[in-house]
Amino acid sequence: MLTWRKSSCSSNGEQCMQVSDSMPGIAPVRDSKEPEGPAPAIPVDAWSSFVAAVRSGELDRFAGHVEDLWANGREVWTTRATEVADHVQA
């Protein structure tokens, strides 16, 4: 079972991304509004680079698009998982 956490900068719990430190070398990430939804597993090195870029302000230019990017990524992830499941069952 994974233990999830969210940023200490998160306001009232809405529009939060959660990450788990429960898997060595992997950082599963999920949308806090959909705890049963997909949780892409990101290599820890990539996650660390992402966090560093956010902290440095390198990604500020994307600030207005984060929700759209997450929603699109979630849709793509769900579609791919469904395709794989359908293939395995066939």
N, CA, C and O atoms as a CHARMM CRD file, in Angstrom:
* protein
*
  360
    1    1 MET  N      0.83800  -1.18200   0.00000 PROA 1      0.00000
    2    1 MET  CA     0.00000   0.00000   0.00000 PROA 1      0.00000
    3    1 MET  C      0.88300   1.24600   0.00000 PROA 1      0.00000
    4    1 MET  O      1.86800   1.32900   0.73300 PROA 1      0.00000
    5    2 LEU  N      0.50900   2.20600  -0.83500 PROA 2      0.00000
    6    2 LEU  CA     1.28300   3.43400  -0.94200 PROA 2      0.00000
    7    2 LEU  C      0.80900   4.47400   0.06500 PROA 2      0.00000
    8    2 LEU  O     -0.38200   4.57700   0.36300 PROA 2      0.00000
    9    3 THR  N      1.75300   5.23400   0.57800 PROA 3      0.00000
   10    3 THR  CA     1.44700   6.38000   1.42700 PROA 3      0.00000
   11    3 THR  C      1.64000   7.62400   0.57900 PROA 3      0.00000
   12    3 THR  O      2.70200   7.81200  -0.01400 PROA 3      0.00000
   13    4 TRP  N      0.62300   8.47700   0.51500 PROA 4      0.00000
   14    4 TRP  CA     0.64000   9.64800  -0.34900 PROA 4      0.00000
   15    4 TRP  C      0.85400  10.91900   0.46500 PROA 4      0.00000
   16    4 TRP  O      0.45800  11.00200   1.62700 PROA 4      0.00000
   17    5 ARG  N      1.48800  11.90800  -0.16500 PROA 5      0.00000
   18    5 ARG  CA     1.65500  13.22800   0.45600 PROA 5      0.00000
   19    5 ARG  C      1.45300  14.29500  -0.61300 PROA 5      0.00000
   20    5 ARG  O      1.58200  14.03100  -1.80800 PROA 5      0.00000
   21    6 LYS  N      1.13600  15.49300  -0.16300 PROA 6      0.00000
   22    6 LYS  CA     1.01300  16.61000  -1.10000 PROA 6      0.00000
   23    6 LYS  C      1.88100  17.75700  -0.61400 PROA 6      0.00000
   24    6 LYS  O      2.36500  17.75400   0.51800 PROA 6      0.00000
   25    7 SER  N      2.06600  18.70900  -1.46300 PROA 7      0.00000
   26    7 SER  CA     2.91800  19.84600  -1.14900 PROA 7      0.00000
   27    7 SER  C      2.41700  20.60300   0.06900 PROA 7      0.00000
   28    7 SER  O      1.21200  20.75500   0.26900 PROA 7      0.00000
   29    8 SER  N      3.35200  21.07400   0.87700 PROA 8      0.00000
   30    8 SER  CA     2.97800  21.91700   2.01800 PROA 8      0.00000
   31    8 SER  C      2.45200  23.26100   1.54200 PROA 8      0.00000
   32    8 SER  O      1.86400  24.00700   2.32500 PROA 8      0.00000
   33    9 CYS  N      2.65600  23.58000   0.26900 PROA 9      0.00000
   34    9 CYS  CA     2.15200  24.82900  -0.31100 PROA 9      0.00000
   35    9 CYS  C      0.71400  24.70300  -0.78800 PROA 9      0.00000
   36    9 CYS  O      0.11200  25.69600  -1.19800 PROA 9      0.00000
   37   10 SER  N      0.15500  23.50200  -0.74200 PROA 10     0.00000
   38   10 SER  CA    -1.22100  23.29200  -1.19200 PROA 10     0.00000
   39   10 SER  C     -2.16900  24.04400  -0.27000 PROA 10     0.00000
   40   10 SER  O     -1.99800  24.05400   0.94900 PROA 10     0.00000
   41   11 SER  N     -3.17000  24.67200  -0.87400 PROA 11     0.00000
   42   11 SER  CA    -4.09800  25.47300  -0.08100 PROA 11     0.00000
   43   11 SER  C     -5.09700  24.59000   0.65100 PROA 11     0.00000
   44   11 SER  O     -4.73500  23.91000   1.61200 PROA 11     0.00000
   45   12 ASN  N     -6.33300  24.59300   0.21500 PROA 12     0.00000
   46   12 ASN  CA    -7.37700  23.87400   0.93800 PROA 12     0.00000
   47   12 ASN  C     -7.60500  22.45700   0.40800 PROA 12     0.00000
   48   12 ASN  O     -8.66600  21.87400   0.63400 PROA 12     0.00000
   49   13 GLY  N     -6.64300  21.91700  -0.27400 PROA 13     0.00000
   50   13 GLY  CA    -6.76800  20.54100  -0.73400 PROA 13     0.00000
   51   13 GLY  C     -7.32100  20.37500  -2.13100 PROA 13     0.00000
   52   13 GLY  O     -7.44900  19.24600  -2.60300 PROA 13     0.00000
   53   14 GLU  N     -7.65300  21.45800  -2.80700 PROA 14     0.00000
   54   14 GLU  CA    -8.17000  21.34100  -4.16100 PROA 14     0.00000
   55   14 GLU  C     -7.04500  21.52700  -5.17100 PROA 14     0.00000
   56   14 GLU  O     -6.08300  22.25400  -4.92300 PROA 14     0.00000
   57   15 GLN  N     -7.17800  20.86800  -6.29400 PROA 15     0.00000
   58   15 GLN  CA    -6.21600  20.94300  -7.38500 PROA 15     0.00000
   59   15 GLN  C     -4.79800  20.61600  -6.91300 PROA 15     0.00000
   60   15 GLN  O     -3.84300  21.32800  -7.22500 PROA 15     0.00000
   61   16 CYS  N     -4.68700  19.53700  -6.16500 PROA 16     0.00000
   62   16 CYS  CA    -3.38800  19.11900  -5.63400 PROA 16     0.00000
   63   16 CYS  C     -2.90000  17.86100  -6.33000 PROA 16     0.00000
   64   16 CYS  O     -3.67500  16.97100  -6.68100 PROA 16     0.00000
   65   17 MET  N     -1.61900  17.82000  -6.51200 PROA 17     0.00000
   66   17 MET  CA    -0.97100  16.63100  -7.02200 PROA 17     0.00000
   67   17 MET  C     -0.33000  15.96300  -5.81800 PROA 17     0.00000
   68   17 MET  O      0.27400  16.63700  -4.98400 PROA 17     0.00000
   69   18 GLN  N     -0.45500  14.64700  -5.71800 PROA 18     0.00000
   70   18 GLN  CA     0.14000  13.90400  -4.62000 PROA 18     0.00000
   71   18 GLN  C      1.22500  12.98600  -5.16000 PROA 18     0.00000
   72   18 GLN  O      1.16600  12.52600  -6.30000 PROA 18     0.00000
   73   19 VAL  N      2.21100  12.73100  -4.31800 PROA 19     0.00000
   74   19 VAL  CA     3.31400  11.84300  -4.69100 PROA 19     0.00000
   75   19 VAL  C      3.52100  10.85000  -3.54100 PROA 19     0.00000
   76   19 VAL  O      3.22800  11.14900  -2.38300 PROA 19     0.00000
   77   20 SER  N      4.02400   9.68100  -3.88300 PROA 20     0.00000
   78   20 SER  CA     4.31800   8.67200  -2.87500 PROA 20     0.00000
   79   20 SER  C      5.81700   8.40600  -2.84400 PROA 20     0.00000
   80   20 SER  O      6.47700   8.33600  -3.88100 PROA 20     0.00000
   81   21 ASP  N      6.33700   8.25900  -1.62800 PROA 21     0.00000
   82   21 ASP  CA     7.75100   7.89900  -1.44200 PROA 21     0.00000
   83   21 ASP  C      7.89300   6.42200  -1.08900 PROA 21     0.00000
   84   21 ASP  O      8.95200   5.99400  -0.63000 PROA 21     0.00000
   85   22 SER  N      6.84000   5.64300  -1.29800 PROA 22     0.00000
   86   22 SER  CA     6.79600   4.24700  -0.84400 PROA 22     0.00000
   87   22 SER  C      7.51600   3.25500  -1.74500 PROA 22     0.00000
   88   22 SER  O      7.70900   2.10400  -1.35100 PROA 22     0.00000
   89   23 MET  N      7.92100   3.67100  -2.95200 PROA 23     0.00000
   90   23 MET  CA     8.54100   2.74200  -3.89500 PROA 23     0.00000
   91   23 MET  C      9.96400   3.21100  -4.22400 PROA 23     0.00000
   92   23 MET  O     10.13300   4.29400  -4.78400 PROA 23     0.00000
   93   24 PRO  N     10.97200   2.43200  -3.89300 PROA 24     0.00000
   94   24 PRO  CA    12.35500   2.83100  -4.18500 PROA 24     0.00000
   95   24 PRO  C     12.57500   3.07500  -5.68200 PROA 24     0.00000
   96   24 PRO  O     12.26400   2.22300  -6.51600 PROA 24     0.00000
   97   25 GLY  N     13.11100   4.24200  -6.00100 PROA 25     0.00000
   98   25 GLY  CA    13.45300   4.56300  -7.38000 PROA 25     0.00000
   99   25 GLY  C     12.30600   5.04700  -8.24500 PROA 25     0.00000
  100   25 GLY  O     12.52200   5.45700  -9.38500 PROA 25     0.00000
  101   26 ILE  N     11.07700   5.00500  -7.71600 PROA 26     0.00000
  102   26 ILE  CA     9.88900   5.39400  -8.48600 PROA 26     0.00000
  103   26 ILE  C      9.07600   6.38900  -7.66100 PROA 26     0.00000
  104   26 ILE  O      8.96100   6.24800  -6.44400 PROA 26     0.00000
  105   27 ALA  N      8.51600   7.39100  -8.32900 PROA 27     0.00000
  106   27 ALA  CA     7.64700   8.36600  -7.67300 PROA 27     0.00000
  107   27 ALA  C      6.27300   8.32000  -8.33400 PROA 27     0.00000
  108   27 ALA  O      6.04500   9.02100  -9.32000 PROA 27     0.00000
  109   28 PRO  N      5.34900   7.50400  -7.80700 PROA 28     0.00000
  110   28 PRO  CA     3.98800   7.52400  -8.33700 PROA 28     0.00000
  111   28 PRO  C      3.35200   8.88700  -8.04500 PROA 28     0.00000
  112   28 PRO  O      3.54600   9.45400  -6.97000 PROA 28     0.00000
  113   29 VAL  N      2.59600   9.40000  -9.00800 PROA 29     0.00000
  114   29 VAL  CA     1.96600  10.71700  -8.87900 PROA 29     0.00000
  115   29 VAL  C      0.48900  10.56400  -9.21500 PROA 29     0.00000
  116   29 VAL  O      0.13200   9.82800 -10.13500 PROA 29     0.00000
  117   30 ARG  N     -0.38200  11.26600  -8.46300 PROA 30     0.00000
  118   30 ARG  CA    -1.81200  11.19800  -8.75500 PROA 30     0.00000
  119   30 ARG  C     -2.48300  12.53400  -8.46000 PROA 30     0.00000
  120   30 ARG  O     -1.91800  13.40200  -7.79400 PROA 30     0.00000
  121   31 ASP  N     -3.68400  12.67500  -8.96600 PROA 31     0.00000
  122   31 ASP  CA    -4.53000  13.83600  -8.73100 PROA 31     0.00000
  123   31 ASP  C     -5.29200  13.57400  -7.43600 PROA 31     0.00000
  124   31 ASP  O     -5.96400  12.54900  -7.31900 PROA 31     0.00000
  125   32 SER  N     -5.20200  14.47500  -6.46800 PROA 32     0.00000
  126   32 SER  CA    -5.85000  14.25700  -5.17400 PROA 32     0.00000
  127   32 SER  C     -7.36700  14.17800  -5.28600 PROA 32     0.00000
  128   32 SER  O     -8.02100  13.58500  -4.42800 PROA 32     0.00000
  129   33 LYS  N     -7.93300  14.77100  -6.33900 PROA 33     0.00000
  130   33 LYS  CA    -9.38300  14.71400  -6.52600 PROA 33     0.00000
  131   33 LYS  C     -9.84100  13.35600  -7.04400 PROA 33     0.00000
  132   33 LYS  O    -11.02700  13.03200  -6.97700 PROA 33     0.00000
  133   34 GLU  N     -8.90000  12.55400  -7.56100 PROA 34     0.00000
  134   34 GLU  CA    -9.22400  11.23500  -8.09700 PROA 34     0.00000
  135   34 GLU  C     -8.26300  10.19100  -7.52600 PROA 34     0.00000
  136   34 GLU  O     -7.43200   9.65200  -8.25600 PROA 34     0.00000
  137   35 PRO  N     -8.37200   9.90400  -6.22700 PROA 35     0.00000
  138   35 PRO  CA    -7.41700   8.98800  -5.60200 PROA 35     0.00000
  139   35 PRO  C     -7.44400   7.57300  -6.17800 PROA 35     0.00000
  140   35 PRO  O     -6.46600   6.83700  -6.04100 PROA 35     0.00000
  141   36 GLU  N     -8.53000   7.18700  -6.81100 PROA 36     0.00000
  142   36 GLU  CA    -8.59900   5.85900  -7.43100 PROA 36     0.00000
  143   36 GLU  C     -8.21300   5.90700  -8.91000 PROA 36     0.00000
  144   36 GLU  O     -8.21900   4.87900  -9.58800 PROA 36     0.00000
  145   37 GLY  N     -7.88100   7.09200  -9.40900 PROA 37     0.00000
  146   37 GLY  CA    -7.52200   7.26200 -10.81400 PROA 37     0.00000
  147   37 GLY  C     -6.09500   6.80500 -11.08100 PROA 37     0.00000
  148   37 GLY  O     -5.44300   6.22900 -10.21000 PROA 37     0.00000
  149   38 PRO  N     -5.61800   7.06700 -12.29000 PROA 38     0.00000
  150   38 PRO  CA    -4.26500   6.62100 -12.65900 PROA 38     0.00000
  151   38 PRO  C     -3.19500   7.32600 -11.82800 PROA 38     0.00000
  152   38 PRO  O     -3.37000   8.47100 -11.41100 PROA 38     0.00000
  153   39 ALA  N     -2.10200   6.63400 -11.60000 PROA 39     0.00000
  154   39 ALA  CA    -0.96300   7.17800 -10.86700 PROA 39     0.00000
  155   39 ALA  C      0.30600   6.82800 -11.63800 PROA 39     0.00000
  156   39 ALA  O      0.96900   5.83400 -11.34000 PROA 39     0.00000
  157   40 PRO  N      0.63900   7.65600 -12.63600 PROA 40     0.00000
  158   40 PRO  CA     1.84700   7.36800 -13.42000 PROA 40     0.00000
  159   40 PRO  C      3.07600   7.23300 -12.51300 PROA 40     0.00000
  160   40 PRO  O      3.25100   8.01100 -11.57500 PROA 40     0.00000
  161   41 ALA  N      3.90800   6.25700 -12.79700 PROA 41     0.00000
  162   41 ALA  CA     5.13300   6.02000 -12.03100 PROA 41     0.00000
  163   41 ALA  C      6.28500   6.71400 -12.73700 PROA 41     0.00000
  164   41 ALA  O      6.63900   6.36100 -13.86100 PROA 41     0.00000
  165   42 ILE  N      6.86300   7.69500 -12.07600 PROA 42     0.00000
  166   42 ILE  CA     7.92700   8.50900 -12.66400 PROA 42     0.00000
  167   42 ILE  C      9.25300   8.15600 -11.98400 PROA 42     0.00000
  168   42 ILE  O      9.30900   8.07700 -10.75700 PROA 42     0.00000
  169   43 PRO  N     10.31700   7.94200 -12.75800 PROA 43     0.00000
  170   43 PRO  CA    11.61600   7.67600 -12.13100 PROA 43     0.00000
  171   43 PRO  C     11.99200   8.81900 -11.18000 PROA 43     0.00000
  172   43 PRO  O     11.76900   9.99000 -11.49000 PROA 43     0.00000
  173   44 VAL  N     12.56100   8.47200 -10.02700 PROA 44     0.00000
  174   44 VAL  CA    12.88000   9.46800  -9.00000 PROA 44     0.00000
  175   44 VAL  C     13.78900  10.57000  -9.54300 PROA 44     0.00000
  176   44 VAL  O     13.61100  11.73400  -9.18500 PROA 44     0.00000
  177   45 ASP  N     14.75000  10.23700 -10.39100 PROA 45     0.00000
  178   45 ASP  CA    15.64100  11.26600 -10.95000 PROA 45     0.00000
  179   45 ASP  C     14.85400  12.29200 -11.75300 PROA 45     0.00000
  180   45 ASP  O     15.10800  13.49300 -11.65100 PROA 45     0.00000
  181   46 ALA  N     13.90000  11.82200 -12.55100 PROA 46     0.00000
  182   46 ALA  CA    13.06800  12.74200 -13.34600 PROA 46     0.00000
  183   46 ALA  C     12.19400  13.58800 -12.42900 PROA 46     0.00000
  184   46 ALA  O     12.03600  14.78800 -12.65600 PROA 46     0.00000
  185   47 TRP  N     11.62200  12.97000 -11.39100 PROA 47     0.00000
  186   47 TRP  CA    10.78400  13.71300 -10.44400 PROA 47     0.00000
  187   47 TRP  C     11.60600  14.78400  -9.73100 PROA 47     0.00000
  188   47 TRP  O     11.14700  15.91400  -9.56800 PROA 47     0.00000
  189   48 SER  N     12.81200  14.43300  -9.30800 PROA 48     0.00000
  190   48 SER  CA    13.68700  15.39900  -8.63300 PROA 48     0.00000
  191   48 SER  C     14.01900  16.57100  -9.55100 PROA 48     0.00000
  192   48 SER  O     14.05200  17.71900  -9.10800 PROA 48     0.00000
  193   49 SER  N     14.26300  16.28600 -10.81900 PROA 49     0.00000
  194   49 SER  CA    14.53700  17.35200 -11.78700 PROA 49     0.00000
  195   49 SER  C     13.32200  18.25500 -11.96600 PROA 49     0.00000
  196   49 SER  O     13.45600  19.47400 -12.06400 PROA 49     0.00000
  197   50 PHE  N     12.13800  17.65300 -12.00800 PROA 50     0.00000
  198   50 PHE  CA    10.90200  18.42300 -12.13500 PROA 50     0.00000
  199   50 PHE  C     10.71700  19.34400 -10.92400 PROA 50     0.00000
  200   50 PHE  O     10.42800  20.52900 -11.08500 PROA 50     0.00000
  201   51 VAL  N     10.88300  18.80300  -9.71900 PROA 51     0.00000
  202   51 VAL  CA    10.72700  19.60700  -8.49800 PROA 51     0.00000
  203   51 VAL  C     11.73200  20.75400  -8.48000 PROA 51     0.00000
  204   51 VAL  O     11.38100  21.87600  -8.11400 PROA 51     0.00000
  205   52 ALA  N     12.96900  20.48900  -8.86900 PROA 52     0.00000
  206   52 ALA  CA    13.99700  21.53700  -8.90900 PROA 52     0.00000
  207   52 ALA  C     13.61800  22.63400  -9.90100 PROA 52     0.00000
  208   52 ALA  O     13.81200  23.81800  -9.62700 PROA 52     0.00000
  209   53 ALA  N     13.07800  22.24100 -11.04900 PROA 53     0.00000
  210   53 ALA  CA    12.66600  23.22600 -12.05900 PROA 53     0.00000
  211   53 ALA  C     11.49900  24.07500 -11.55000 PROA 53     0.00000
  212   53 ALA  O     11.45300  25.27800 -11.80900 PROA 53     0.00000
  213   54 VAL  N     10.57200  23.47300 -10.84100 PROA 54     0.00000
  214   54 VAL  CA     9.45400  24.22900 -10.26500 PROA 54     0.00000
  215   54 VAL  C      9.97900  25.21500  -9.23900 PROA 54     0.00000
  216   54 VAL  O      9.60900  26.38900  -9.26300 PROA 54     0.00000
  217   55 ARG  N     10.83500  24.75400  -8.33800 PROA 55     0.00000
  218   55 ARG  CA    11.37600  25.62500  -7.28100 PROA 55     0.00000
  219   55 ARG  C     12.18800  26.78700  -7.83900 PROA 55     0.00000
  220   55 ARG  O     12.17100  27.88100  -7.27600 PROA 55     0.00000
  221   56 SER  N     12.89500  26.56200  -8.93300 PROA 56     0.00000
  222   56 SER  CA    13.73700  27.61500  -9.51300 PROA 56     0.00000
  223   56 SER  C     12.94400  28.62400 -10.34300 PROA 56     0.00000
  224   56 SER  O     13.46700  29.67100 -10.72300 PROA 56     0.00000
  225   57 GLY  N     11.66500  28.29800 -10.62500 PROA 57     0.00000
  226   57 GLY  CA    10.84800  29.18900 -11.44500 PROA 57     0.00000
  227   57 GLY  C     10.96700  28.90400 -12.93200 PROA 57     0.00000
  228   57 GLY  O     10.36200  29.59400 -13.75200 PROA 57     0.00000
  229   58 GLU  N     11.74200  27.89200 -13.27800 PROA 58     0.00000
  230   58 GLU  CA    11.96000  27.55500 -14.68200 PROA 58     0.00000
  231   58 GLU  C     10.65900  27.21600 -15.41600 PROA 58     0.00000
  232   58 GLU  O     10.56700  27.40100 -16.62900 PROA 58     0.00000
  233   59 LEU  N      9.65700  26.72400 -14.68800 PROA 59     0.00000
  234   59 LEU  CA     8.40100  26.30900 -15.31000 PROA 59     0.00000
  235   59 LEU  C      7.27400  27.32000 -15.13300 PROA 59     0.00000
  236   59 LEU  O      6.12500  27.02700 -15.46500 PROA 59     0.00000
  237   60 ASP  N      7.58400  28.50000 -14.61700 PROA 60     0.00000
  238   60 ASP  CA     6.55100  29.51100 -14.36300 PROA 60     0.00000
  239   60 ASP  C      5.76100  29.87700 -15.61000 PROA 60     0.00000
  240   60 ASP  O      4.57900  30.20900 -15.51600 PROA 60     0.00000
  241   61 ARG  N      6.38400  29.82200 -16.75500 PROA 61     0.00000
  242   61 ARG  CA     5.69800  30.21000 -17.99700 PROA 61     0.00000
  243   61 ARG  C      4.53200  29.26300 -18.32100 PROA 61     0.00000
  244   61 ARG  O      3.66400  29.59500 -19.12700 PROA 61     0.00000
  245   62 PHE  N      4.52200  28.09400 -17.69000 PROA 62     0.00000
  246   62 PHE  CA     3.45300  27.13100 -17.92700 PROA 62     0.00000
  247   62 PHE  C      2.35400  27.18800 -16.86500 PROA 62     0.00000
  248   62 PHE  O      1.40300  26.40800 -16.92000 PROA 62     0.00000
  249   63 ALA  N      2.47100  28.08900 -15.91500 PROA 63     0.00000
  250   63 ALA  CA     1.58100  28.10400 -14.75100 PROA 63     0.00000
  251   63 ALA  C      0.10500  28.12100 -15.12600 PROA 63     0.00000
  252   63 ALA  O     -0.69000  27.47500 -14.44200 PROA 63     0.00000
  253   64 GLY  N     -0.29100  28.81300 -16.15600 PROA 64     0.00000
  254   64 GLY  CA    -1.68500  28.88000 -16.53900 PROA 64     0.00000
  255   64 GLY  C     -2.19200  27.64400 -17.24500 PROA 64     0.00000
  256   64 GLY  O     -3.39100  27.52300 -17.50100 PROA 64     0.00000
  257   65 HSD  N     -1.29600  26.72200 -17.56500 PROA 65     0.00000
  258   65 HSD  CA    -1.67700  25.55600 -18.36900 PROA 65     0.00000
  259   65 HSD  C     -1.58600  24.23300 -17.61700 PROA 65     0.00000
  260   65 HSD  O     -1.85300  23.18000 -18.19500 PROA 65     0.00000
  261   66 VAL  N     -1.21900  24.26600 -16.35800 PROA 66     0.00000
  262   66 VAL  CA    -0.97700  23.03300 -15.62500 PROA 66     0.00000
  263   66 VAL  C     -2.22400  22.15700 -15.55500 PROA 66     0.00000
  264   66 VAL  O     -2.13300  20.95300 -15.79200 PROA 66     0.00000
  265   67 GLU  N     -3.38000  22.72400 -15.23700 PROA 67     0.00000
  266   67 GLU  CA    -4.61000  21.92100 -15.13100 PROA 67     0.00000
  267   67 GLU  C     -4.94600  21.27700 -16.47400 PROA 67     0.00000
  268   67 GLU  O     -5.34500  20.11300 -16.51600 PROA 67     0.00000
  269   68 ASP  N     -4.78800  22.02300 -17.57700 PROA 68     0.00000
  270   68 ASP  CA    -5.04700  21.45900 -18.90000 PROA 68     0.00000
  271   68 ASP  C     -4.08100  20.31900 -19.21700 PROA 68     0.00000
  272   68 ASP  O     -4.48200  19.28800 -19.75700 PROA 68     0.00000
  273   69 LEU  N     -2.81300  20.51100 -18.88000 PROA 69     0.00000
  274   69 LEU  CA    -1.82000  19.46900 -19.13800 PROA 69     0.00000
  275   69 LEU  C     -2.11800  18.22200 -18.31800 PROA 69     0.00000
  276   69 LEU  O     -2.02300  17.10800 -18.83200 PROA 69     0.00000
  277   70 TRP  N     -2.47800  18.39600 -17.04700 PROA 70     0.00000
  278   70 TRP  CA    -2.78100  17.24600 -16.19000 PROA 70     0.00000
  279   70 TRP  C     -4.00700  16.50900 -16.71100 PROA 70     0.00000
  280   70 TRP  O     -4.00700  15.28100 -16.79600 PROA 70     0.00000
  281   71 ALA  N     -5.05800  17.26000 -17.06300 PROA 71     0.00000
  282   71 ALA  CA    -6.28200  16.62800 -17.55800 PROA 71     0.00000
  283   71 ALA  C     -6.00100  15.84700 -18.83900 PROA 71     0.00000
  284   71 ALA  O     -6.47800  14.72300 -18.99700 PROA 71     0.00000
  285   72 ASN  N     -5.23300  16.43100 -19.75000 PROA 72     0.00000
  286   72 ASN  CA    -4.90100  15.74700 -20.99400 PROA 72     0.00000
  287   72 ASN  C     -4.05300  14.50900 -20.71500 PROA 72     0.00000
  288   72 ASN  O     -4.28800  13.45400 -21.30400 PROA 72     0.00000
  289   73 GLY  N     -3.07600  14.62700 -19.83000 PROA 73     0.00000
  290   73 GLY  CA    -2.23300  13.49100 -19.48900 PROA 73     0.00000
  291   73 GLY  C     -3.03300  12.37800 -18.85900 PROA 73     0.00000
  292   73 GLY  O     -2.79900  11.20500 -19.14900 PROA 73     0.00000
  293   74 ARG  N     -3.98400  12.72700 -17.99200 PROA 74     0.00000
  294   74 ARG  CA    -4.83000  11.73400 -17.34600 PROA 74     0.00000
  295   74 ARG  C     -5.67300  11.00900 -18.38600 PROA 74     0.00000
  296   74 ARG  O     -5.84600   9.79300 -18.31000 PROA 74     0.00000
  297   75 GLU  N     -6.20500  11.76000 -19.36800 PROA 75     0.00000
  298   75 GLU  CA    -7.01900  11.15000 -20.42300 PROA 75     0.00000
  299   75 GLU  C     -6.18800  10.18500 -21.26300 PROA 75     0.00000
  300   75 GLU  O     -6.63300   9.07800 -21.56600 PROA 75     0.00000
  301   76 VAL  N     -4.98900  10.60200 -21.63800 PROA 76     0.00000
  302   76 VAL  CA    -4.10800   9.74900 -22.43900 PROA 76     0.00000
  303   76 VAL  C     -3.74200   8.49900 -21.64400 PROA 76     0.00000
  304   76 VAL  O     -3.77200   7.39200 -22.18200 PROA 76     0.00000
  305   77 TRP  N     -3.39600   8.66600 -20.36400 PROA 77     0.00000
  306   77 TRP  CA    -3.00700   7.53400 -19.51500 PROA 77     0.00000
  307   77 TRP  C     -4.15700   6.53300 -19.40200 PROA 77     0.00000
  308   77 TRP  O     -3.94900   5.32800 -19.54000 PROA 77     0.00000
  309   78 THR  N     -5.36400   7.03100 -19.15200 PROA 78     0.00000
  310   78 THR  CA    -6.53400   6.16300 -19.00800 PROA 78     0.00000
  311   78 THR  C     -6.83100   5.42500 -20.31100 PROA 78     0.00000
  312   78 THR  O     -7.14200   4.23500 -20.30000 PROA 78     0.00000
  313   79 THR  N     -6.73300   6.13900 -21.43600 PROA 79     0.00000
  314   79 THR  CA    -6.97500   5.52300 -22.74400 PROA 79     0.00000
  315   79 THR  C     -5.96900   4.40700 -22.99900 PROA 79     0.00000
  316   79 THR  O     -6.34900   3.32600 -23.45000 PROA 79     0.00000
  317   80 ARG  N     -4.70500   4.65100 -22.72000 PROA 80     0.00000
  318   80 ARG  CA    -3.66100   3.64000 -22.94600 PROA 80     0.00000
  319   80 ARG  C     -3.88200   2.42100 -22.04400 PROA 80     0.00000
  320   80 ARG  O     -3.73700   1.28100 -22.48600 PROA 80     0.00000
  321   81 ALA  N     -4.23200   2.66700 -20.78600 PROA 81     0.00000
  322   81 ALA  CA    -4.46400   1.55000 -19.85700 PROA 81     0.00000
  323   81 ALA  C     -5.64200   0.70500 -20.33500 PROA 81     0.00000
  324   81 ALA  O     -5.60300  -0.52100 -20.23600 PROA 81     0.00000
  325   82 THR  N     -6.68200   1.34400 -20.84900 PROA 82     0.00000
  326   82 THR  CA    -7.84800   0.62100 -21.35800 PROA 82     0.00000
  327   82 THR  C     -7.46200  -0.19700 -22.58300 PROA 82     0.00000
  328   82 THR  O     -7.89400  -1.34200 -22.71800 PROA 82     0.00000
  329   83 GLU  N     -6.66100   0.36700 -23.47300 PROA 83     0.00000
  330   83 GLU  CA    -6.21600  -0.35700 -24.66200 PROA 83     0.00000
  331   83 GLU  C     -5.41200  -1.59500 -24.28700 PROA 83     0.00000
  332   83 GLU  O     -5.58900  -2.65800 -24.88200 PROA 83     0.00000
  333   84 VAL  N     -4.53300  -1.45800 -23.30500 PROA 84     0.00000
  334   84 VAL  CA    -3.71100  -2.59000 -22.85500 PROA 84     0.00000
  335   84 VAL  C     -4.60900  -3.65300 -22.25100 PROA 84     0.00000
  336   84 VAL  O     -4.46200  -4.83600 -22.55900 PROA 84     0.00000
  337   85 ALA  N     -5.54200  -3.24700 -21.39100 PROA 85     0.00000
  338   85 ALA  CA    -6.45000  -4.20300 -20.74600 PROA 85     0.00000
  339   85 ALA  C     -7.27700  -4.93800 -21.79800 PROA 85     0.00000
  340   85 ALA  O     -7.46800  -6.15000 -21.70100 PROA 85     0.00000
  341   86 ASP  N     -7.76400  -4.21800 -22.79400 PROA 86     0.00000
  342   86 ASP  CA    -8.55400  -4.84500 -23.86200 PROA 86     0.00000
  343   86 ASP  C     -7.71400  -5.85700 -24.63600 PROA 86     0.00000
  344   86 ASP  O     -8.20000  -6.93200 -24.98800 PROA 86     0.00000
  345   87 HSD  N     -6.46600  -5.51900 -24.89800 PROA 87     0.00000
  346   87 HSD  CA    -5.56600  -6.39900 -25.62900 PROA 87     0.00000
  347   87 HSD  C     -5.28100  -7.67200 -24.83500 PROA 87     0.00000
  348   87 HSD  O     -5.25700  -8.77000 -25.39100 PROA 87     0.00000
  349   88 VAL  N     -5.06600  -7.51500 -23.53800 PROA 88     0.00000
  350   88 VAL  CA    -4.74600  -8.66800 -22.69200 PROA 88     0.00000
  351   88 VAL  C     -5.93600  -9.61100 -22.60000 PROA 88     0.00000
  352   88 VAL  O     -5.76200 -10.82900 -22.58100 PROA 88     0.00000
  353   89 GLN  N     -7.14300  -9.05900 -22.54100 PROA 89     0.00000
  354   89 GLN  CA    -8.34500  -9.88100 -22.42500 PROA 89     0.00000
  355   89 GLN  C     -8.67700 -10.59500 -23.72400 PROA 89     0.00000
  356   89 GLN  O     -9.34800 -11.62700 -23.70000 PROA 89     0.00000
  357   90 ALA  N     -8.22600 -10.07600 -24.85200 PROA 90     0.00000
  358   90 ALA  CA    -8.58000 -10.65200 -26.16500 PROA 90     0.00000
  359   90 ALA  C     -7.91000 -11.98700 -26.40000 PROA 90     0.00000
  360   90 ALA  O     -8.10400 -12.59800 -27.45100 PROA 90     0.00000
